[in-house]
Each structure stands twice: as structure tokens, then as C-alpha cells.
């Protein structure tokens, strides 16, 4: 069952990435990020209020946000800090790079998760899983060659390093999620609500330094329908992802790889919507990544 939940996560993440590209294109990144997190928080706020004032009903439908200790709040705050760094880097990169380059690089995330799952959780890969993960990494390298034809030098372009850093932090957060869900036994909505709460505070601090005092940047910001859409889609993806992690048999390294099937939506549909270059050539490494994911699922 957890694999099917992983596929649902991939579906919503793919749609989320398309909306995110629309939201940040030619726009101020930090207020967009705050808008998406704030939208997700507002979606979950009625659930929190219901958990306080109508606990029996909310518990009946299975969406209770539980009371947690200050220690667990601290653990969630650490996750918020990790993801704040990842998202700031990722949004900046997405603003300056084609989605058909950014998404495949982010697809290397399962490799970092794969290593962490072995070292931290002693998850044991088999031969096909090894082949699958290295096939994904090799396919990402092929994208770098295609990227040069779009004027993107992977060695000198700072946004490439930004998306690589975002990918590493995102993979670290994925490993941390397993600890939060399985070891601390947090339910998805509790983790989601407090994560959005702390992320909103962190982003407000960043904006108070970099954006609010700057009149020109405030004028440059454009509100778009895709900003709240990103937040809603992300919460849907996270919910199914955390539900999958609740299964004690779920393997984080495989779940992380299944999530990468979102690339199909980002590269095929995103390439058409945003009219990016070299779409056909990008299908070759796309097939390599999809084959790697297939090998992991098949194994």
C-alpha cells in the first residue's frame, strides 16, 4: 500500500512543480515561498481549530492534530530549518534555470537518500536497486550536456550549485522524516501543521531583512493564482508521503525513488507549457531515470 501512496505523492509533486515554475518565473522568490507556505498553513488551520474545539468529530474522520511536547517541537523546528535552506536555494535556481534542467538534477535526491538509508537505517539494497540508482545518477549527468546547449555551464553557473545544495538538503530532510514519523510517531497532519507554522516564522524573518525594507522589490512582486496552488498541492503530496512512511515496512530509499516519477509530468508537460528547448533530447535521460525507478520498483 505504501508504494501506491508514493505514486500519489509523485502525482501531486509533479503538478506542484509546474505551478511553482509559473509562480516564480519573473517574480520575487521569497514572498512567493511565503505565500505557498502560508497557503498550506491556512488549509491546515481549520483542522487545528477543529482538533481543539471539536476533537471527537476530527478524531472520527482521522485528521486530529495531537498535542506534542516542546522537545518534539524542537525536532520539527530542525526540519523547518533544513527545508528552509533547501527551498530558498531551489526557488532561486528554478527562477533562473529551465524546469527541464532543475527537475532532473533534483531527481538525484534518491541517491543521497539511498546512502543515508544504508548508513542510518541499515536498509539493505539488492543488486537491481544499485543498478537503478546509478542509472539515475548517470542520466542526470546526461542532462548537464544538454544544459550547455541552452547556455548553461554546469561548472560555472551558480544556480546549478544552488539546486545541487537544495537536493542534498532535501534528501537529508527525507531521511529525517522517517525518524519523525516512525520513531516519534507523529501523524502526518500534526507534522505538516507545525512545520508550516515554523516555516512561516523563518520566512517572515528572512523577508523582514531582504524584502520588506526594499520598496523596489515589493513593487516587483506579482501575485499569481499559482502561489496558493503550490501550497495546496504540496500539502496533498506531503500527506500521502507521510502516510506511506507510517507503514513500518516502508523503505525510505525506495519511497524517495518512487517520488522521482514526478519528473514525467515536469519534463513532458512542463516542457510544452513553458516552451523550453531540446525537449526531445531530454527524453533520452528521462527514459534513463524512469528505467532506474522501474528497476527499484521491480526489485
C-alpha positions in Angstrom: 0.0 0.0 0.0 2.8 2.4 0.8 4.1 2.2 -2.8 0.7 3.4 -4.1 0.8 6.3 -1.7 4.2 7.1 -3.0 2.8 7.2 -6.6 0.1 9.6 -5.4 2.8 11.7 -3.8 4.7 11.8 -7.2 1.5 12.9 -9.0 0.9 15.9 -6.7 4.6 16.8 -6.7 4.7 16.9 -10.5 1.7 19.3 -10.6 3.2 21.3 -7.7 6.5 21.7 -9.7 4.6 23.1 -12.7 2.7 25.6 -10.6 5.9 26.5 -8.8 7.7 27.4 -12.1 4.7 29.6 -13.0 4.7 31.3 -9.6 8.5 32.2 -9.6 9.0 33.0 -13.2 9.9 36.7 -13.4 8.8 37.1 -9.8 10.3 37.8 -6.3 11.2 34.4 -4.8 10.9 34.9 -1.1 7.4 36.3 -1.0 6.3 33.6 -3.4 7.7 31.0 -1.0 6.0 32.6 2.0 2.7 32.7 0.0 2.9 29.0 -0.7 3.7 28.0 2.9 1.1 30.4 4.2 -1.5 28.9 1.9 -0.6 25.4 3.2 -0.9 26.6 6.7 -4.3 28.2 6.1 -5.5 24.8 4.6 -4.5 23.1 7.8 -5.6 25.8 10.3 -9.3 24.6 10.3 -8.1 21.1 11.2 -6.1 22.5 14.1 -9.0 24.6 15.3 -11.3 21.5 15.0 -8.8 19.4 16.9 -9.1 21.9 19.8 -12.8 22.6 19.8 -14.4 19.6 18.1 -11.9 16.8 19.0 -14.4 13.9 18.7 -15.5 14.8 15.2 -12.0 15.5 13.9 -10.8 12.2 15.5 -13.6 10.4 13.9 -12.6 11.5 10.4 -8.9 10.7 11.2 -7.4 14.2 11.0 -6.6 15.0 14.6 -3.6 17.3 15.2 -2.3 16.0 18.5 -0.6 17.8 21.4 3.1 17.4 21.4 5.9 18.2 23.8 8.4 21.1 23.5 11.1 18.6 22.7 9.2 17.4 19.6 8.5 21.0 18.7 12.3 21.3 18.6 12.6 18.4 16.3 10.1 19.8 13.9 11.8 23.2 14.0 15.1 21.5 12.9 13.2 20.0 9.9 11.9 23.5 9.1 15.4 24.9 9.1 16.7 22.2 6.8 13.8 22.7 4.4 14.0 26.5 4.6 17.6 26.2 3.2 16.6 23.7 0.6 13.6 25.7 -0.7 15.3 29.0 -0.8 18.1 27.5 -2.9 15.6 25.5 -5.1 13.3 28.5 -5.7 16.2 30.8 -6.7 17.5 28.1 -9.1 14.1 27.5 -10.5 13.7 31.2 -11.2 16.9 31.2 -13.3 17.0 27.7 -14.9 14.7 25.7 -17.2 12.3 23.4 -15.3 13.6 20.6 -17.6 17.1 21.0 -16.1 16.1 21.7 -12.5 13.8 18.7 -12.1 16.2 16.1 -13.4 19.0 17.4 -11.1 16.6 17.2 -8.1 16.0 13.6 -9.2 19.4 12.8 -7.9 17.9 13.2 -4.4 17.2 9.5 -4.1 20.9 8.8 -4.4 21.7 10.8 -1.2 18.7 9.2 0.5 19.9 5.8 -0.7 23.3 6.3 1.0 21.7 7.7 4.2 19.2 4.8 4.4 22.0 2.3 4.3 24.2 4.1 6.9 21.5 5.3 9.3 18.6 2.9 8.9 20.5 -0.2 7.7 18.2 -0.6 4.8 19.8 -3.3 2.5 19.7 -2.7 -1.2 19.9 -5.6 -3.7 21.7 -5.7 -7.0 18.9 -4.2 -9.1 18.5 -1.3 -6.7 22.2 -0.5 -7.0 21.8 -0.5 -10.8 18.7 1.6 -10.7 20.2 4.3 -8.5 23.4 4.6 -10.6 21.3 4.7 -13.7 19.5 7.7 -12.3 22.8 9.5 -11.5 24.2 8.7 -15.0 21.0 10.1 -16.6 21.4 13.3 -14.6 24.9 13.7 -15.9 23.5 13.5 -19.5 21.2 16.4 -18.7 24.3 18.5 -17.9 25.5 18.1 -21.5 22.1 19.1 -22.8 22.1 22.1 -20.5 25.2 23.5 -22.1 23.3 23.8 -25.4 20.9 26.2 -23.6 23.8 28.4 -22.5 24.1 26.8 -19.1 27.6 25.9 -18.0 27.2 23.4 -15.2 30.7 24.2 -13.8 30.3 28.0 -13.7 26.6 28.6 -13.2 25.9 29.4 -9.6 22.3 28.3 -9.9 23.4 24.8 -10.7 25.3 24.7 -7.4 22.2 26.1 -5.7 20.0 23.3 -7.0 22.6 20.7 -6.0 22.7 22.1 -2.5 18.9 22.1 -2.4 18.8 18.5 -3.5 21.2 17.4 -0.7 19.3 19.3 2.0 16.0 17.9 0.6 17.4 14.3 0.8 18.5 15.0 4.4 15.0 16.1 5.3 13.6 12.9 3.7 15.8 10.8 6.0 14.8 12.9 9.0 11.1 12.4 8.1 11.4 8.7 8.7 12.7 9.5 12.2 9.9 11.9 12.9 7.1 9.6 11.6 8.3 6.2 12.8 10.4 6.9 15.8 8.5 9.9 17.3 5.2 8.5 15.9 3.9 11.9 14.7 0.8 11.7 12.5 1.0 13.4 9.1 -1.3 16.4 9.8 0.5 17.2 13.1 3.9 17.3 11.4 2.5 19.3 8.5 0.8 21.9 10.6 3.7 22.7 12.9 6.2 22.5 10.0 4.2 25.2 8.1 3.9 27.3 11.3 7.7 27.3 11.9 8.5 27.8 8.2 6.2 30.8 8.1 8.1 32.4 11.0 11.5 31.6 9.4 10.4 33.1 6.1 9.0 36.2 7.7 12.4 36.8 9.4 14.2 36.4 6.0 11.7 38.8 4.3 12.0 41.4 7.1 15.7 41.6 6.2 15.7 41.1 2.5 12.3 42.2 1.1 10.1 44.4 3.3 12.6 47.2 3.6 13.2 47.3 -0.2 10.5 49.3 -2.0 11.6 48.2 -5.5 11.4 44.6 -4.6 8.0 45.0 -3.1 6.7 46.6 -6.3 8.3 43.8 -8.4 6.3 41.1 -6.6 3.3 39.8 -8.6 0.5 37.8 -7.0 -0.5 34.8 -9.1 -3.1 32.1 -8.7 -0.3 29.5 -8.8 1.1 30.7 -5.5 -1.7 29.2 -3.3 -2.0 26.3 -5.7 1.7 25.4 -5.0 0.9 25.4 -1.2 -2.2 23.2 -1.5 -0.6 20.7 -3.9 2.4 20.4 -1.6 0.3 19.7 1.4 -1.5 17.0 -0.6 1.8 15.4 -1.7 3.2 15.6 1.9 0.1 14.0 3.4 0.3 10.9 1.1 4.1 10.8 1.6 3.9 10.8 5.4 1.0 8.2 5.3 3.3 6.0 3.3 6.1 6.4 5.9 3.7 5.4 8.7 3.9 1.8 7.3 6.7 0.1 9.3 7.6 -1.9 6.1 8.1 1.3 4.1 11.7 1.8 2.8 12.7 5.4 2.6 15.2 4.8 -0.2 12.5 3.2 -2.4 9.9 5.7 -1.5 12.3 8.5 -2.4 12.9 6.9 -5.8 9.2 6.4 -6.5 8.7 10.2 -5.8 11.0 10.9 -8.7 8.4 9.7 -11.2 7.1 13.2 -10.9 9.7 14.0 -13.5 7.5 12.6 -16.2 5.0 15.5 -15.6 7.6 18.1 -15.2 9.7 17.3 -18.3 6.9 16.4 -20.7 4.1 18.7 -19.7 6.4 21.4 -18.3 8.4 21.5 -21.5 5.3 22.0 -23.6 3.7 24.6 -21.3 6.9 26.7 -20.8 8.1 26.1 -24.4 11.6 25.1 -23.3 14.3 23.9 -25.6 15.7 20.5 -26.5 12.6 18.6 -25.2 13.2 15.6 -27.5 16.9 15.3 -26.4 15.9 15.5 -22.8 13.6 12.5 -23.3 16.7 10.2 -23.5 18.0 10.8 -20.0 14.3 11.0 -18.9 14.0 7.4 -20.0 17.1 6.5 -18.1 15.7 8.0 -14.9 12.4 6.2 -15.4 14.2 3.0 -16.1 16.2 3.4 -12.9 12.9 4.0 -10.9 11.4 0.9 -12.6 14.3 -1.3 -11.6 14.0 -0.1 -8.0 10.2 -0.9 -8.0 10.7 -4.2 -9.8 13.4 -5.3 -7.4 
